[in-house]
Amino acid sequence: MLPFFVYCVEISNISIMTGNTSNVIIAYCGLCCTNCGAYKKGKCEGCHSEKPMNRRCKMKACAIEHEYTTCADCTDFQNLKDCKKLNNLVSKFFGFIFGTNRIANLYQIRETGIEKFKEEKLLDGKQ
């Protein structure tokens, strides 16, 4: 039997109730596409799709070239802040405006794994 709080969480979203993370999309940079307003409004299909918000994303190009699921898989930068594709003025501005922290997300993915991270994003609703 599920705990009471699970029943109280947005009943219309079956994924949350079942813990099904198969529809949770994590961007190469560590943001949760599924929780993004542009994704929810149908303006973006997520970074792994043919219709991402930023078609010229340098992080996506690098991750694809190296066959990474996310930048957390990168072996060139143990300290992700050293990656200028990931940690630059535009990324910092984006993070400030939208209250997101890509680097913290990527470290969390490294520490807990992508599936655990998806589960947490499914519950917290944050990017």
N, C-alpha and C positions, 0 to 999 in steps of 0.2 A: 504494500500500500504506500502511495506517495505521501510525503509530509503535507500538512495543510497549506503551507506557503506556496507550494507548487501549483495548487488549484487556484490560488489567488492571482497568479501571474498571468496577465493577458491571455485569457481563456481562448481567444480566437487564434492564437499562435500555437499550433500543435507541436512544432519543433521544440519550443521551450518546455512544454509539458513532458515530452518524451526524452529530452536531452539529445535529440537527433541533430548532429552537427554537419550532416552531409550538404546542407544548403548554405552553410556559413562560408563566406568567401573572405579570405585573408589576402590583402594586397602584398605585393613583393616587399613593400616598405614597412609592413607590419600593421597597417591600419586594417580595420574590419570593414570591408566594402559593404557588407550586408547591413551594417548599422548606419551607413552614410545617407544623408538626405537626398543626394543626387541619385543614388541607387534606388532608394525607396520611391522616388518620384519617376523612375524610369528614364532618367537622363543619362545614366551610365549603367553598364552591365557588369561592372567590376573590372579590375585590372587584368585578370586572366582571360578576358573576353576579347572579341574583335572590336568592341565599341567601348573602350575605357574613356574616362574623363579626359585624360592627358595622353594623347597618342604618341607624344615624343618624350615620354618619361625616360630619363637616363637610368634610373634605378631598374625599371622594367627591362630595358634593353640589356643591361649588365647581367641581371638575374637570368634572363633567357639565354644569353651567351654562355653563362657558366652552368646552366641547367639547375638553378636553385629554385626551390619552392618559394622561399622568401629570402630576404637579405640576411636573416639569422643563420642561414646555411653557409654564408661567406667565410672562407678560410684566409682570405687576404687581409682582413681586418679583425683581429681579436677585439680591439677597441673600436666599436662601430662609429664612434665620434671622429675617427681619423678618416672615414670615407667622405669625401667631398661631394659625392653624388647624393648621399643620404643626409649629411649634416652640412647644410649651407644656409645662407640668408633666407632664401625662398622657403625652405623646409621649416626654419625657425619661425618665420612669419606665419606660415600656414598653421603650424602647431599652436601659436599664440592665439590666432583668430578663432580656430575651431576647438581649442582646448584639448589637443591631442599630443601624444608623445611617441613618435615612431620608434625612436631608439629604445625607450623603456619597453615598448611592446616587443621589439625584437629580442631584447635580453630575456624577457619573460618567455618567449618562444624557445630560446636556447635552453633556458633552465627547466621548463615544464613540458616542452614538446608542443607541437602544433595542435594536436587534438585537445589537450587540456586547455590551451589558450582559446580555442574555438568554443569550448564549453563555457568558459568564463565570459567571453564576448556575447554568447547567446543569452546569458543571464543578466549581464550588466547593461547591455544595449548601447555601449560606448564604442567609438571608433578605436 
